[in-house]
Structure formats: C-alpha cells, structure tokens
C-alpha cells in the first residue's frame, strides 16, 4: 500500500507541475499578444 500510495502521489505531483508549467506558458503567450 505504501509503495503504491507514494507512486500515486509522485505521479500526481508531476502531473500538477506539468499542468502549472503549461498554464504559465499559455499565460506568457497570451500576455505577449
């Protein structure tokens, strides 16, 4: 259980970070228009 939970948490954190990076890039692109 612990390993599965940790793996799931790491995957979730990575997904959140990727999403935040994508949002930041889109915001920058929108800002420069």
C-alpha positions as CSV (number, residue, x, y, z in Angstrom):
1,X,0.0,0.0,0.0
2,X,2.7,2.5,1.0
3,X,4.7,2.0,-2.2
4,X,1.5,2.3,-4.4
5,X,0.4,5.4,-2.4
6,X,3.9,7.0,-2.8
7,X,4.0,6.2,-6.5
8,X,0.5,7.7,-6.9
9,X,1.5,10.8,-5.0
10,X,4.6,11.3,-7.1
11,X,2.6,10.9,-10.3
12,X,0.0,13.4,-9.1
13,X,2.7,15.9,-8.1
14,X,4.3,15.5,-11.5
15,X,1.0,16.0,-13.3
16,X,0.3,19.1,-11.3
17,X,3.7,20.5,-12.0
18,X,3.3,19.8,-15.8
19,X,-0.1,21.5,-15.7
20,X,1.2,24.5,-13.9
21,X,4.1,24.8,-16.4
22,X,1.6,24.6,-19.3
23,X,-0.6,27.3,-17.8
24,X,2.4,29.5,-17.3
25,X,3.5,29.1,-20.9
26,X,0.0,29.8,-22.1
27,X,-0.3,32.9,-19.9
28,X,3.1,34.2,-21.2
29,X,2.0,33.6,-24.8
30,X,-1.3,35.4,-24.2
31,X,0.5,38.3,-22.5
32,X,2.8,38.8,-25.5
33,X,-0.1,39.0,-28.0
